[in-house]
Amino acid sequence: MSNKTHLDPLGAVEADLEQGEAAHNRDSMEYDEDSPLLETVTTSATTLTAVTDSGLSRIETNKPPPAQQLSILDRYLMLWILISMAVGVSIGYFFPQLGSKLEKGGFAGVSIPIAIGLLIMMYPIMCKVQFESLHKLLVVKELWSQVAISLLINWVIAPLIMTGLAWLFLADRPDLREGLIMVGIARCIAMVMIWIELSEGDTDYGAILTAVNSLLQMGLFAPMAMFYINIVGKSPDHLEIPYAVVARSVAVFLGIPLLIAIITRVIMRGHVLSVKTYDSKFVSFLEPFSLIGLLFTILIMFVSQGRGVITQLTSVLRVAAPMFLYFWILFFGTLFLCQKMGYTYKICSAQAFTAASNNFELAIAVVVSFYGIASTQALAATVGPLLEVPVLLSFVYIIQHFRTRMHWGTSGSLDVL
């Protein structure tokens, strides 16, 4: 993103604006914290200084709305996806033989074009994951309880909720259920950092959660897919998915980009490029390629679906309902749980967005590699990124609205980082 959100090192909590009336214009404001994950940001902003229960708090009043802080690519992601779908369906409709040609050849169970799209889609995302932040989790015991809460929500509660909603809304469609369940067990990676930054949540903590989830997916995704698809979600006409297929897909489409991204960060960040240049310019340069990979993958998928997808529009709408409800339950359930546990606004924001975000790219890769590019399971998984940006962007506005209207606690990772 070209516009950076501000990090509040004072750990802003509920602001009582009646107790603090000092407001002034600042031509430049710099935050310089000891944490290596925090950046010094220079901007022009009007701030309010307020006295709160935990001390002094600064709240910016003239920052652009969250939607305007997104890049053009991220802001209109839903539009780009719809255009890719429409173009793919049109090509597949008028050139039905093209779909079968695109499926010929293979790499890790998918066609060469799809494999290229998936790898291009994953690599920029993994380059943003701050793996170097993991040492804080190992040495700071106070963080363990916070991370444990997040892992419980992400790897136990969230998949159960998605599975339950899939059965509730799609009891007669095991194919669509399986696509949704795959999305539910693919936990968040770097995209969630955008929402944490826009909501002014704790980016230090978000970076740790992102790195942990990225590594856990290597070992947990395949066995969890076996459990939820073959055991929990099993239906009479169920096609049992082999462990080897899922493990291979994870190893190729997550493991390869993950390994290359770690090597990239080790070599480029702080050596070839400065840390600031890598985090701002290099990552920004790579970001569009992730979207290009996603859109290319979706286009090829819908070319292969061809005429059949026109008759499946109702399936898209049926999948959208449980997906939308899933976002709301995970986000607000986690937000209010952490608020009741006494965490700061920043921690609550990071926890909530992490819980409500998913690695749709990995889910699409696994579904396509086993069920096929033209499967309804793949169609169901594609609905995820279609809804993610508008829904989570609306959550940014909602949580900022509640920021000054709810009482937030004082416990948080900034106390220990």
N, C-alpha and C positions, 0 to 999 in steps of 0.2 A: 504494500500500500504506500501511496505517496504521502499521505498525511498521517502523522504519528499521533496517537493519543497520549495524554499526559499521565505520568505515574505519580502518585501522591505519596511521598515518603512518610508523611505524618500519619498515614493510616486513617483517612477520613471515615468517620462514622456518622450517625444521625446529626445533622446540622440544625441547631436552633438559631435561626437567623434573627430572632428577636433579641438574643443575648449578644450578638456580634454585629455591629453596624459599620465597621470600617471596610469600605470598598474603594479600590483605586485601580487605575490603569497601569499596566506594566508593558513596556515595549519589548522586554525580553525577560524570560524567566528560566532559570537553570536549576535542574535537580541533579545533584551529584551524590550518589549513594555509594556505599562500599560494595554493594552487591554487583558482581560482574554482569548480571543480566539486565541491570537497569541502565538506560541510556540517558545522556544529557540532552535535553530537548530545548530548543530555542524557538520561541514563537511570540506572537502578539496576542494578548488575551486580557480580558477584564476578569478579575477575581473578587470573590467575596470572602472575607475572613470572618469566621464564626467561632464562638466559644462552645465547646461540646463537653460531654461528660468525661471524655478522655483527653481533653486538651484543645489545642488549636486545630482548626480544619480549614482548608482552602478549597473552594468550589468554583470552577470556571463557569462564566455565564455567557460568553459570546463565542464559544467554539461552534464549528459547523455541526449540523445535525448528523447523527451516526451514518445515515445513508450517504451523505456527501463525503464522509471520510473514507468510504470504500472506493477502491479503484473502479474504473468504468467496467472492467471485465467482471469483477466480483458483484458490482451493484446490479448488473443486468444478466446475471448468470442464468436465471430462469428463462429469459428471452432467448439467450444463445442456445440453450438446451432445446427449447421448443422449435427454434429454427432448424437445428440439426435433425430433430425428429421429423419435421415436415419435409426437409430435403431428402432424408433417407427413405421415407415412405414413398415419396414421389419417384425417386430413382428405382426403388424396388418394384413399384407398381408398373411402371412403363418398361422396365428392363428386368423381368422376373428371372431370367437366366443368370444375371449378374450375381445374385445372392449366393447361388450354389458355387459359382466360381470363386467367390471370396472366401468360402469355407474350405477350399482345398489347401493342402499343405498343412503343416502344423508345427507348433512349438509349445511344449508343456500343455498339450491338450487343446489348444486353441489355434485358429488360423494365424498365419504370419502377420497380416494387417492388424488384427486385434491384439496380438502379442506386442507389437510395436507400440500401438496406442496405449496399452496398459502400462508398459514400462515407462514411456514418456510421461504418462499421467502421474506415476508414483514418485519418480526421482526428485522433482523439485519440491514436493511436499516433504520428503524425508530430509532434504537439505536444510529445511527450516527447523527441524527438531533439535533442541539444545541438549544433546546427550552429555555434554560436559557439566550440566547442572546436577547430574545424578550423585556426584560425590557429596552434595549437601544432605541428601537423604541418608547416606551411609554414616555420616558423622554427626548429624543433628537428630538426636533421639526424639526431640519434641515434635518433629515432623512426622514421625512414624504413625501416630494415631490419626493425624489428618489424612495421610495417604491411605491408611487402612480403610477409613470411611469411604473414600473415593473408589477404592478397588472393590469394596463390597457392593457399592451402588452400580458400578460399571460392569463388573464381571459376574454378579449373582442376580441382583434385582432387575437391572435393565433387560437382560435376555429373557427373564421370566415374564416381565411385563409385555415385551414384544410378542412372545409366544402366546400369551394369554389373549392379547388383542387380535392376533392373527386368527386364532380359533374362534373368537367371538364374532368377528366380522366375515371370516372366510371359511366357515365350517364346511362348505360344499366345494371349496376350491383348494385342494392340497398343493397344487402347483404354485399358486400365488402365495400361500402360506409359507412354503419353503423359501421363496425369494425374500419375504419379509423377515423370516427367522435368521437368514444369513446376514441381513443388514443389522439385526439386533445384537448379534454376537461380534460384529466388527466394530471395535471401540474407537474412540476419537484419536485423531493424530493432529498434525500441525494446524489444520484449518481452524480449530477451536481457538487458537491464539488470537485470531482476528476479533472474535466476539468478546473475549476477555479484555482485549485492549480497548475496544470501542465502549465497553461498559465501565472502564476504569477499574477493572478487577486486578487481582494480584498476579501479575505476569511471571514473577519468580516462581510462584507455586504452580501456575499453569504450565510453565516450561518443564517442571519436574514431573507433573502428571502426564504430560504428552510423551516425554522420554520413556517413562515407565510403561505406559500403555503400548507404545510402539514395540518395545522389546518383548512384552508379555504376549503380544499377538503371535509372535513366532512360535511360541510353545503351546498357547492355549486355544487358538482359533480352531485347529483341526479336531482335537478331542471334544471341544464344545459343540462343533458342528455335528459330530457323530451322535452326541447325546441328544441334542435338541431335534435333529432331523430324523435320526433312525429310531430313537426311543420315545421321546416326549411327543414329537409331532407325527408319529407313524400313523398312516392310514391304510385301509385294505389294499388300495392300488398303489401303494408307496413303492418307489424305486430306491432301494437302499444305496446310499452314497458311500463309496469305499474310503477308508481313511487315507490310503495312499494318494488318491486323487486330490483330496483337499490339502494334504501335507505338501504335495508337490507344487500345487498352485500357490500356497503361502510361501514356500521356499523360493519360488521363482519370482512371483510378482510383488512380494514384499521383501523377501530376503535379499535379492540382488540389488534393488534400489536402496535398501537400508545399508548394505555393505558399502556400496559405492558412495552413498551420501556421507557415511562416517569417514571414509577415506578423504572425501572432498573437504569436509569440515576440518579434519586434522591438517591437511596440507595447505588449504587455501586460507582458513580463518586464523589470522594472527601471524602468518608467515608470508605467503604470496601477497595477500591483501591484509589490510588492517582489520581489526574486529569490527569497527564501525562501517567500513566500506563493504565488508562481507554481509553484515546484517541488513544494511540498507540497500546498497546498489546491486550486489551480486544476487542476493535472494530475489530482489525486485525484478532483475533481468530474467531469472528462471521462472518466476510465477506464471507468466502467460503460457509457457510450454505445458504446464500441468492442465490448464483449461483446454488447450489445443488437443492434448491427448484424450481428455474426457470427451470432448465434442466429437473428435474423430471416431472414438470407440462407439459412441451412441449412434453416430451416422451409419457406421458399418452394421451395427446391430439392427437398425431399422431398415436398411437396404435388404438385409437377409430376411427380415420379417415380411417385407413386401406387402402384398395384398392382404395378408392375414391380419396385420396390425389394425387395419381399418375396422375390422369386426371386434377388436379388443379394447376399444375406447372405454367401454363400461368397466373393463378390468382395471384400467388405470385409475378410474374414479373410485372403485371399490378398495384399491390398495391405498389411495390417498387418505381415506378416512381413518383407518387405524394408525397410519404413519403420523398424521397430524395429531391425533390424540396421544400417541406415544411421546412426541415432543413435549406436549403440555404437561403430562403427568411427570415425566422425568425432570423437567426443568423446575417447575414450581414445587414439586414434592421435595427435591433436593434443596432448593433455595430456602424453604421454610423450615426444613429439618435442621439445616446448618445454622439458620438464624436462631432457632430455639436452643441450639447447643452452645450459643454464646460466641459464635465466630464473627469477625468483622465483616463489613459489607464486601470488602475486597476478596476475602476467602470464600464467602457465600457465592459471589458472582463466579469465581473460578470453578468452584465445585459444581454449580448448576449448569454452566455451559459445557463443562466436560461430560457431565452425565447425559445431556441432551444431544450430544454430537456423536456422529458415527463415521467410520471409515468406509464410505460408500464405494470407493474405488476398489478396495480389497474384496468387498462383497460381490461386486460386479465381476471381478476377475475370477473368483472361485466358481460363481454360478455359471458363467460362460464356459469355463473349462470343463465342467461336468455335464450340465444340462444342455449346453449348446447355445449358440449365438441367437438362434431364432426362438428360444424357449420362452414360455410365459414367466418362468422363474426369473430370467434375465430382465424381462419387461418390468416385473415387480420391483427388482432391485434398482432399476433406473428411476423410479418415482422418487427415491430418497433425495438425490441431489437436486431434483426439480423443485422440491419443497423446502430444502434446507435454508437457502439464503433468505427468502421472504419471511419464513417463520422465525428463524433465530434473530434476524434483524428486528422484527417486531418485539422480541424478548428484550433486546437491548433498550428499546424505548420504555418498555414496561418496567424493567428493573431500575432504570434511572429515575422513573417517576416515583417508585417506592423508596428510593434511596433516602430522601429527606422526610419520608412519611412513616417510616418504621424504625423501631429501636434495634440497632445492631449491637452485637457484643464487642468485646475487646480482645478476644483471643485470635491470634493469627500468625501466619508464618513470618511476617515482617519482624515479629518479636524475637525470632531465633535465627533468621538468616543473616 
